[in-house]
Amino acid sequence: MTTSGSASGSANLLPYVPRLVTEWLADDPSATVRILDGSVVFVDISGFTALSERLAGQGKVGAELVTERLDTVFAALLTLAYERGGGLLKFGGDALLLRFDGSDHALRACSSAVAMRRALAELERITDAGQGRLRMSVGVHSGAFHFFLVGESHRELLVTGPAATVTVAMESTAAAGQIVISPATADTMPPKHWGAEVGPGRLLKGTPADPGSTPIERIDTAGIDLSRAVPEAIRDHLAAGGHEPDHRQATVAFVKFGGVDAYLEAHGPQGTADTLGRLVRTVQHAADAHRVTFLGSDIAEDGGKIILAAGAPRATGDHEERMLLTLRQIRDASNDLPLRIGVTRGHVFAGDVGFPYRRTYTIMGDTVNLAARLMAAAHPGNVLASPDVLRHSRAKFHTKALEPFAVKGKALPVQASEVGDLAEAAAEGGHHEVCLVGREWEMGVLRDALDEASEGRGRVVRVVGPPGIGKSRLVRELVAGVRADADGDRFEVIDLRGHMYEVSTPYVAAGQVLCEAAGMRDRDASPLVRRIEELVAAGRPDELPWLPLLGTVLDVPIPDTPESAALDHRFRAERTGALIVSVLDLMLERPALVIVDDAHWIDDASAHVLDALGDAAGSRPWLIVCVRRDVSGGYDPVGADRVLTVEVPPLEDDCATELLELTTEHMPLAPHEMQAVADKSGGN
């Protein structure tokens, strides 16, 4: 399937958009809240998670089997619901939320529930027992439901409010194989269909009269931008043609917002819509900033849940760090509704499932379930993370470990920690360095550039490649060679690294350049400013009027001079870069090797300064090595003078095997295992 920005591309998104939303966008796209009468059926299907986990080890074949099973089941169930006038609102990995409106909506909802239960039982009868048993529990409620269509990068449909709370309560009460209806729904049914009371509802008994097929009119989507109703990452995934379903590593989070029922009563529907809109925009902005996927939302008691994923559908590095930074930003924002957040990592099934006229991109598996359990266990305002999320994150946070606690679906208590404020980025190194293999040409380019810089003919070298390809390893080898040189003091090494949590803080990296050049690793700004003032006064007095520009760079107040105060803001970045070049001329007594690792995370202001250093390097003994992924943003000197790009390719097969042998020399692999790992790595 492909999509595009054209009308036909928007039409291709139609199966991914609830009918209610399509009608909404056609009728009144600016409205953010609707209150509609009808019946809602909440179907929870158990057994898919176990199936996904069991087939995860079969790779592509296992993912295809899960998809086939999902498609078969959902096609059968949704066909029955749609024949009775139902429409799918939410399509989770193992749950369906259906809405019925118009005349006899309660009767058609209950008839659909019974028909779906019967169809699932028949599918189980004819399905290979090795695929695992599926069971469904159903809750039904009838009344006035609140719907909200809010958001910025896309419009998200939220189903929440008192009627949604009752619906969740009915499904939560139902055991496997049961259909529990609310008192409001029961009042529309003949007493012969009233079963025993269970909790706040009662069982549906017998088979309500089949109301017959209800034709659904086709919606004219001309002029409707359906892309506004699909999360951006999902749009991009579909526009790229989609991908085959797979089992992949991902970090998953659930953000639950609560207190909606009371908020509705106090502030009314529109006031609630405004608050929910601010919340969804906060989540979208945080997710977009850290390239985390806003997967969708789901129904919950007295509120709702927003599901986020890092690593699906798009594979990016640093999943755990991205997610934790996203959740911290969401948590720290001003929210009128209490939030509970849970996050974990692991293997998930990820794929595009459904049938031709109703589909979704979904993730499922034990990892997803555990994230939801951690969310439920979190106190309002807290983020609960599993230990492996914290362990794999390069950014470190203040945490408080909780006593192990029991959760549904786990035989043993689980461990989790409350995530506090950001502490620091993980330090590099601290591990055994395997010999560099298969990078002779790349190292030759870097060493030649280093030799030229030592002679006063500096330049910029861009080292570019995907995550894990060995870019940073190349640079560590270069630095190690400099420090092991017989003349070990020949170069001053200035080591910078971009961090995604600093990408919006101006001049972070530029300030670090000055601190490193001065030998002040702790960035103590006041003595550094005094030292710079002394150097400039003695060596470049013409730069003294511009020293206040360093106040922003070093995050220390320096009173403006008439010249700095009068400088137009459009020229401040350029003038700041020129000033730092002059200061480094005075500070550096030796040639300089400036390493900028993860340059795609360098803030824009620092990128301007680094560009100025690169432009000046040609007449100075400075080698600037920019290490980055081939993505947009950050510091990227491509196209500038004296810039050489080294694209790091995958390792050749023999080099990959040699590297594996070195890595596993204390625990050797069998030859067929070695070959399998080498093939799987693709030279990465």
CORHU-V463094 format. One record per backbone hydrogen bond with DSSP energy under -1.0 kcal/mol. NH is the residue of the N-H (numbers start at 0). CO is the residue of the C=O. If there is no record, write none. Layout:
nh=NH co=CO
nh=NH co=CO
This chain:
nh=9 co=5
nh=10 co=6
nh=11 co=7
nh=12 co=9
nh=13 co=10
nh=15 co=12
nh=16 co=13
nh=21 co=17
nh=22 co=18
nh=23 co=19
nh=24 co=20
nh=25 co=21
nh=26 co=22
nh=27 co=23
nh=30 co=27
nh=33 co=146
nh=35 co=144
nh=37 co=142
nh=38 co=99
nh=39 co=140
nh=40 co=97
nh=41 co=138
nh=42 co=95
nh=43 co=136
nh=44 co=93
nh=45 co=134
nh=50 co=46
nh=51 co=47
nh=52 co=48
nh=53 co=49
nh=54 co=50
nh=57 co=54
nh=58 co=55
nh=60 co=57
nh=62 co=58
nh=63 co=59
nh=64 co=60
nh=65 co=61
nh=66 co=62
nh=67 co=63
nh=68 co=64
nh=69 co=65
nh=70 co=66
nh=71 co=67
nh=72 co=68
nh=73 co=69
nh=74 co=70
nh=75 co=71
nh=76 co=72
nh=77 co=73
nh=78 co=74
nh=79 co=75
nh=80 co=76
nh=81 co=77
nh=82 co=78
nh=84 co=81
nh=85 co=80
nh=86 co=98
nh=88 co=96
nh=89 co=96
nh=91 co=94
nh=95 co=42
nh=96 co=89
nh=97 co=40
nh=98 co=86
nh=99 co=38
nh=104 co=101
nh=107 co=103
nh=108 co=104
nh=109 co=105
nh=110 co=106
nh=111 co=107
nh=112 co=108
nh=113 co=109
nh=114 co=110
nh=115 co=111
nh=116 co=112
nh=117 co=113
nh=118 co=114
nh=119 co=115
nh=120 co=116
nh=121 co=117
nh=122 co=118
nh=123 co=119
nh=124 co=120
nh=125 co=121
nh=130 co=127
nh=131 co=128
nh=134 co=45
nh=136 co=43
nh=137 co=177
nh=138 co=41
nh=139 co=179
nh=140 co=39
nh=142 co=37
nh=144 co=35
nh=146 co=33
nh=147 co=157
nh=148 co=31
nh=149 co=155
nh=154 co=227
nh=155 co=149
nh=157 co=147
nh=159 co=145
nh=164 co=160
nh=165 co=161
nh=166 co=162
nh=167 co=163
nh=168 co=164
nh=169 co=165
nh=170 co=166
nh=171 co=167
nh=172 co=168
nh=173 co=169
nh=176 co=135
nh=177 co=174
nh=179 co=137
nh=180 co=201
nh=181 co=139
nh=185 co=181
nh=186 co=182
nh=187 co=184
nh=188 co=185
nh=192 co=189
nh=193 co=190
nh=194 co=202
nh=197 co=200
nh=200 co=197
nh=201 co=180
nh=202 co=195
nh=203 co=178
nh=204 co=192
nh=213 co=82
nh=223 co=220
nh=225 co=223
nh=227 co=224
nh=228 co=225
nh=229 co=226
nh=234 co=230
nh=235 co=231
nh=236 co=232
nh=237 co=233
nh=238 co=234
nh=239 co=235
nh=240 co=237
nh=241 co=236
nh=245 co=349
nh=247 co=347
nh=249 co=345
nh=250 co=309
nh=251 co=343
nh=252 co=307
nh=253 co=341
nh=254 co=305
nh=255 co=339
nh=256 co=303
nh=257 co=337
nh=259 co=301
nh=262 co=258
nh=263 co=259
nh=264 co=260
nh=265 co=261
nh=266 co=262
nh=267 co=263
nh=271 co=267
nh=272 co=268
nh=273 co=269
nh=274 co=270
nh=275 co=271
nh=276 co=272
nh=277 co=273
nh=278 co=274
nh=279 co=275
nh=280 co=276
nh=281 co=277
nh=282 co=278
nh=283 co=279
nh=284 co=280
nh=285 co=281
nh=286 co=282
nh=287 co=283
nh=288 co=284
nh=289 co=285
nh=291 co=286
nh=292 co=308
nh=294 co=292
nh=294 co=306
nh=295 co=306
nh=297 co=304
nh=302 co=299
nh=303 co=256
nh=304 co=297
nh=305 co=254
nh=306 co=295
nh=307 co=252
nh=308 co=292
nh=309 co=250
nh=321 co=317
nh=322 co=318
nh=323 co=319
nh=324 co=320
nh=325 co=321
nh=326 co=322
nh=327 co=323
nh=328 co=324
nh=329 co=325
nh=330 co=326
nh=331 co=327
nh=339 co=255
nh=340 co=381
nh=341 co=253
nh=342 co=383
nh=343 co=251
nh=345 co=249
nh=347 co=247
nh=348 co=363
nh=349 co=245
nh=350 co=361
nh=352 co=359
nh=354 co=357
nh=357 co=354
nh=358 co=14
nh=359 co=352
nh=361 co=350
nh=363 co=348
nh=368 co=364
nh=369 co=365
nh=370 co=366
nh=371 co=367
nh=372 co=368
nh=373 co=369
nh=374 co=370
nh=375 co=371
nh=376 co=372
nh=377 co=373
nh=380 co=338
nh=381 co=378
nh=383 co=340
nh=384 co=416
nh=385 co=342
nh=389 co=385
nh=390 co=386
nh=391 co=387
nh=395 co=423
nh=397 co=420
nh=399 co=417
nh=401 co=415
nh=404 co=413
nh=409 co=406
nh=413 co=404
nh=416 co=384
nh=417 co=399
nh=418 co=382
nh=419 co=397
nh=422 co=395
nh=423 co=395
nh=425 co=393
nh=442 co=438
nh=443 co=439
nh=444 co=440
nh=445 co=441
nh=446 co=442
nh=447 co=443
nh=448 co=444
nh=449 co=445
nh=450 co=446
nh=451 co=447
nh=452 co=448
nh=453 co=449
nh=455 co=452
nh=456 co=451
nh=457 co=616
nh=457 co=619
nh=458 co=621
nh=459 co=641
nh=460 co=623
nh=461 co=643
nh=462 co=625
nh=463 co=645
nh=464 co=627
nh=468 co=465
nh=473 co=469
nh=474 co=470
nh=475 co=471
nh=476 co=472
nh=477 co=473
nh=478 co=474
nh=479 co=475
nh=480 co=476
nh=481 co=477
nh=482 co=478
nh=483 co=479
nh=489 co=486
nh=491 co=590
nh=493 co=592
nh=495 co=594
nh=497 co=596
nh=501 co=498
nh=504 co=501
nh=507 co=504
nh=510 co=506
nh=511 co=507
nh=512 co=508
nh=513 co=509
nh=514 co=510
nh=515 co=511
nh=516 co=512
nh=517 co=513
nh=518 co=515
nh=519 co=514
nh=522 co=519
nh=524 co=522
nh=527 co=523
nh=528 co=524
nh=529 co=525
nh=530 co=526
nh=531 co=527
nh=532 co=528
nh=533 co=529
nh=534 co=530
nh=535 co=531
nh=536 co=532
nh=537 co=533
nh=538 co=534
nh=539 co=535
nh=542 co=539
nh=543 co=540
nh=545 co=542
nh=546 co=543
nh=548 co=545
nh=549 co=546
nh=550 co=547
nh=553 co=549
nh=555 co=550
nh=564 co=560
nh=565 co=561
nh=570 co=567
nh=574 co=570
nh=575 co=571
nh=576 co=572
nh=577 co=573
nh=578 co=574
nh=579 co=575
nh=580 co=576
nh=581 co=577
nh=582 co=578
nh=583 co=579
nh=584 co=580
nh=585 co=581
nh=586 co=582
nh=587 co=583
nh=591 co=620
nh=592 co=491
nh=593 co=622
nh=594 co=493
nh=595 co=624
nh=596 co=495
nh=598 co=626
nh=600 co=597
nh=601 co=598
nh=606 co=602
nh=607 co=603
nh=608 co=604
nh=609 co=605
nh=610 co=606
nh=611 co=607
nh=612 co=608
nh=613 co=609
nh=614 co=610
nh=615 co=611
nh=616 co=612
nh=618 co=615
nh=619 co=616
nh=621 co=619
nh=622 co=591
nh=623 co=458
nh=624 co=593
nh=625 co=460
nh=626 co=595
nh=627 co=462
nh=630 co=628
nh=634 co=598
nh=639 co=636
nh=643 co=459
nh=645 co=461
nh=647 co=463
nh=650 co=682
nh=655 co=651
nh=656 co=652
nh=657 co=653
nh=658 co=654
nh=659 co=655
nh=660 co=656
nh=661 co=657
nh=662 co=658
nh=663 co=659
nh=673 co=669
nh=674 co=670
nh=675 co=671
nh=676 co=672
nh=677 co=673
nh=678 co=674
nh=679 co=675
nh=680 co=676
nh=683 co=680
